[in-house]
């Protein structure tokens, strides 16, 4: 990739943290779209979105329809099916187009990668694959990119220019960098977006999520159907094994620290697990589904499995 990482000489200079210089993202949108759609083959995306996203939200019954392959057994009305001598599923008035917003963290910590991809590159490919599937199914996808401010907003649409705009903004390195303020981004969304049938997918590493975000996450979960997708690099949770000391730098405060992995690795891993555990509890209390991805493993099959588990009534 065209991002400059520190050399071995730099690693041995313990007082200096590695520096990333902006270049271009290396992205394979066609490849990840093909792989994801293959994993989602014969999966009724649109129907499942309605059956799961608005499950228990007071849907208004409209009529019956014949059961089709891929329907969840929970949607079948067995009494009506017995009377009609044919399997029937309930149809609801709310079966109309959704607005699916991707709320995407583009702050400094996403510009890190110990593997083949930066977290920002991995997130961009994930969002491109899922948004392409959503738009192709007839629903509307939108994009909100944030750091400590709102960087870019693309309102939901399913017209032919929407997906090219997604890829344009996701691949624009000039939109990345800066601090991280999830609370402000959520407050902006809650204050300005009040459209019915709206789903939010928050994509971030959620590193250093402040406590003041927790209350707003709970409010977000009551107002919108929300999924939190955490993208982590292996080095976010486990220090790499090396014979050298490591100079690490906070991506926001720029404070630096020199660590000996043999001494600090256990504490580092425990702190990461503790922070993640707190977030998982907050998401659960907020009725926000949580799904975790690692940048060294492809997302297609794991996320397809996650969506299918929602189709069968599972919550994460």
C-alpha positions in Angstrom: 0.0 0.0 0.0 1.1 3.6 -0.5 1.3 4.6 3.1 4.8 5.0 4.4 5.6 3.0 7.6 8.6 3.2 9.8 11.7 1.4 8.8 13.7 -1.1 11.0 16.0 1.8 11.8 13.1 3.8 13.0 11.9 0.9 15.2 15.3 0.9 16.9 15.0 4.6 17.6 13.0 4.1 20.8 12.2 7.8 21.3 10.3 8.1 18.1 6.8 6.7 17.2 6.2 5.5 13.7 4.9 8.1 11.3 2.3 7.6 8.5 2.5 9.9 5.5 -0.7 10.3 3.5 -0.7 8.6 0.1 -3.5 6.6 -1.4 -5.6 3.8 -0.1 -5.3 0.4 -1.8 -8.9 -0.8 -2.2 -10.4 -3.7 -4.1 -14.1 -2.8 -4.2 -15.1 -5.2 -7.1 -13.3 -8.1 -5.4 -14.9 -7.6 -2.0 -18.3 -7.0 -3.5 -18.1 -10.3 -5.5 -16.9 -12.2 -2.4 -19.6 -10.8 -0.2 -22.5 -11.3 -2.6 -21.3 -14.9 -3.2 -21.4 -15.5 0.6 -25.0 -14.0 0.6 -26.2 -16.1 -2.4 -29.9 -17.0 -2.3 -30.3 -14.9 0.9 -33.4 -12.7 0.8 -31.7 -9.6 2.0 -34.6 -7.2 1.7 -37.2 -9.5 3.3 -34.8 -10.3 6.2 -34.1 -6.6 6.8 -37.8 -6.0 7.3 -38.4 -9.2 9.4 -35.5 -8.5 11.7 -34.9 -4.8 11.7 -38.4 -3.9 12.7 -39.0 -7.0 14.8 -41.2 -6.1 17.8 -41.6 -2.5 16.7 -45.4 -2.5 16.4 -45.7 -3.4 12.8 -49.2 -3.0 11.3 -50.6 -6.2 9.7 -51.7 -5.8 6.1 -52.4 -9.2 4.5 -51.1 -12.7 4.0 -48.6 -13.9 1.3 -47.4 -17.3 0.3 -44.3 -18.5 2.0 -41.2 -18.3 -0.2 -37.8 -20.1 0.0 -35.7 -18.4 2.6 -38.6 -17.2 4.8 -38.0 -17.4 8.5 -40.3 -19.9 10.1 -41.3 -17.3 12.7 -43.1 -15.3 9.9 -45.5 -18.2 9.2 -49.0 -17.8 10.5 -49.8 -21.5 11.2 -53.5 -21.0 11.9 -54.1 -19.1 8.6 -52.0 -21.7 6.8 -54.1 -24.6 8.2 -57.4 -22.8 7.1 -56.0 -22.2 3.6 -54.2 -25.6 3.3 -51.1 -23.6 2.2 -48.2 -22.1 4.0 -48.9 -18.4 4.5 -46.7 -15.6 6.0 -47.9 -12.3 7.5 -47.3 -9.2 5.4 -46.9 -5.8 7.0 -47.6 -2.3 5.8 -44.1 -1.3 6.8 -42.6 -3.5 4.0 -41.3 -0.5 2.1 -37.9 1.0 1.4 -35.4 1.4 4.2 -32.9 4.2 4.8 -29.6 2.6 5.9 -27.0 5.0 7.1 -23.3 4.1 7.6 -21.9 6.2 10.4 -18.1 5.8 9.8 -15.2 6.7 12.0 -12.5 8.3 9.9 -10.3 9.5 12.8 -6.5 9.0 13.3 -6.8 5.6 15.0 -8.4 4.2 11.8 -5.2 5.1 9.9 -3.3 2.2 11.5 -2.5 -1.2 10.2 0.0 -3.9 11.3 -1.4 -6.2 8.6 -2.0 -5.9 4.8 -4.7 -3.3 5.3 -5.2 -0.2 7.4 -8.4 -0.3 9.5 -9.7 2.5 7.3 -9.1 0.5 4.1 -10.8 -2.6 5.6 -13.7 -0.5 6.8 -14.1 1.1 3.3 -14.2 -2.3 1.6 -16.7 -3.6 4.2 -19.0 -0.6 3.7 -18.7 -0.7 -0.1 -19.7 -4.4 -0.2 -22.7 -4.0 2.2 -23.9 -0.7 0.7 -23.8 -2.2 -2.8 -26.0 -5.1 -1.7 -28.4 -2.7 0.0 -28.7 -0.4 -2.9 -29.1 -3.3 -5.3 -32.0 -4.7 -3.3 -33.9 -1.4 -3.7 -33.2 0.2 -0.4 -31.5 3.5 0.2 -28.0 3.8 1.6 -26.4 7.0 3.1 -23.1 7.9 4.6 -22.0 10.0 7.6 -18.2 10.3 8.0 -17.0 11.7 11.3 -13.9 12.4 13.4 -14.2 15.1 16.1 -16.6 16.7 13.6 -19.0 15.6 10.9 -16.7 15.4 7.8 -19.1 14.3 5.1 -22.8 13.5 4.8 -24.3 11.6 1.8 -28.1 11.4 2.3 -29.7 8.0 1.5 -30.6 7.2 -2.1 -30.8 4.2 -4.3 -30.2 6.0 -7.6 -27.5 5.0 -10.1 -25.0 7.7 -8.8 -25.2 6.7 -5.2 -22.8 3.8 -5.1 -20.1 5.7 -7.2 -20.4 8.5 -4.6 -19.9 6.0 -1.8 -16.7 4.7 -3.3 -15.5 8.3 -4.1 -15.8 9.5 -0.5 -14.6 6.3 1.1 -11.4 6.3 -0.9 -10.7 10.0 -0.5 -7.7 10.1 2.0 -8.3 13.8 2.5 -11.4 13.0 4.5 -9.5 11.0 7.0 -7.6 11.9 10.1 -8.2 14.1 13.2 -9.7 13.4 16.6 -12.5 11.1 17.7 -15.8 12.3 19.1 -18.5 9.6 18.8 -20.9 11.4 21.2 -21.0 14.5 19.0 -21.6 12.4 15.9 -24.5 10.6 17.5 -25.9 13.9 18.9 -25.9 15.3 15.3 -27.6 12.2 14.0 -30.3 12.2 16.7 -30.9 16.0 16.2 -31.0 16.1 12.4 -32.3 12.8 11.2 -35.9 11.8 12.0 -36.9 9.7 9.0 -39.0 6.6 9.6 -37.6 3.2 8.6 -34.0 4.3 9.3 -31.2 1.9 10.3 -27.8 3.0 11.4 -24.6 0.9 11.1 -21.8 2.4 13.2 -18.4 1.4 11.9 -15.4 2.2 14.1 -12.6 0.7 16.2 -14.3 2.3 19.2 -10.8 3.0 20.7 -11.0 5.5 23.6 -14.8 5.8 23.4 -15.6 8.3 26.2 -18.1 7.5 28.9 -20.2 10.5 27.9 -21.0 8.5 24.7 -22.7 5.7 26.7 -25.8 7.7 27.5 -26.1 8.9 23.9 -25.7 5.3 22.6 -28.6 4.3 24.8 -30.7 7.1 23.3 -29.6 6.1 19.8 -30.7 2.5 20.4 -34.2 3.6 21.4 -34.6 5.9 18.4 -33.1 3.8 15.6 -32.4 0.2 14.9 -28.6 0.3 15.2 -25.8 -2.2 14.6 -22.3 -1.4 15.9 -19.4 -3.0 13.8 -16.1 -2.9 15.6 -13.0 -3.2 13.4 -9.8 -3.9 15.2 -6.2 -4.6 14.1 -4.6 -7.5 15.9 -2.0 -5.0 17.4 -4.9 -3.1 19.0 -5.3 -6.0 21.4 -2.0 -7.9 21.5 1.5 -6.4 21.4 3.6 -7.9 18.6 6.3 -10.3 19.7 9.6 -8.7 19.1 13.1 -8.5 20.5 13.0 -4.8 20.4 11.3 -2.3 22.6 8.3 -0.5 21.0 7.6 3.2 20.8 3.8 3.7 20.8 1.9 6.9 20.4 -1.7 7.8 21.3 -3.3 8.6 17.9 -5.2 11.6 19.4 -3.1 13.2 22.2 0.2 12.3 20.4 1.7 11.2 23.8 4.4 8.6 23.4 5.6 5.7 25.5 8.3 3.1 25.2 7.3 -0.4 26.1 9.0 -3.7 26.5 6.6 -6.3 25.1 7.8 -9.0 27.4 6.8 -6.9 30.4 3.8 -5.0 29.1 2.0 -7.5 26.9 -0.3 -9.0 29.6 -1.4 -5.6 30.9 -1.9 -4.3 27.4 -4.1 -7.3 26.5 -6.1 -7.1 29.7 -6.8 -3.3 29.3 -8.0 -3.9 25.7 -10.3 -6.7 26.8 -11.7 -4.7 29.7 -12.4 -1.7 27.4 -14.1 -4.0 24.9 -16.2 -5.7 27.6 -17.5 -2.3 28.8 -18.5 -1.4 25.3 -20.3 -4.7 24.8 -22.3 -4.2 28.0 -23.3 -0.6 26.8 -24.4 -1.9 23.4 -26.4 -4.7 25.0 -28.1 -2.2 27.4 -28.8 0.1 24.5 -30.4 -2.7 22.4 -27.7 -2.2 19.8 -26.4 -5.3 18.0 -22.7 -5.7 18.2 -20.4 -7.4 15.7 -16.6 -7.5 15.7 -14.3 -7.8 12.7 -10.5 -8.2 12.6 -8.5 -6.6 9.8 -6.5 -9.7 9.2 -9.6 -11.8 8.4 -12.1 -11.3 5.6 -15.5 -10.1 6.6 -17.7 -11.8 3.9 -18.6 -15.1 5.6 -18.6 -13.9 9.2 -20.9 -11.0 8.5 -23.2 -13.0 6.2 -23.5 -15.5 9.1 -24.3 -12.6 11.4 -27.1 -11.4 9.2 -28.5 -14.9 8.8 -28.5 -15.3 12.6 -30.7 -12.2 12.8 -33.0 -13.7 10.3 -33.6 -16.6 12.6 -34.3 -14.3 15.5 -30.8 -14.2 17.0 -29.5 -11.0 18.6 -25.8 -10.3 19.3 
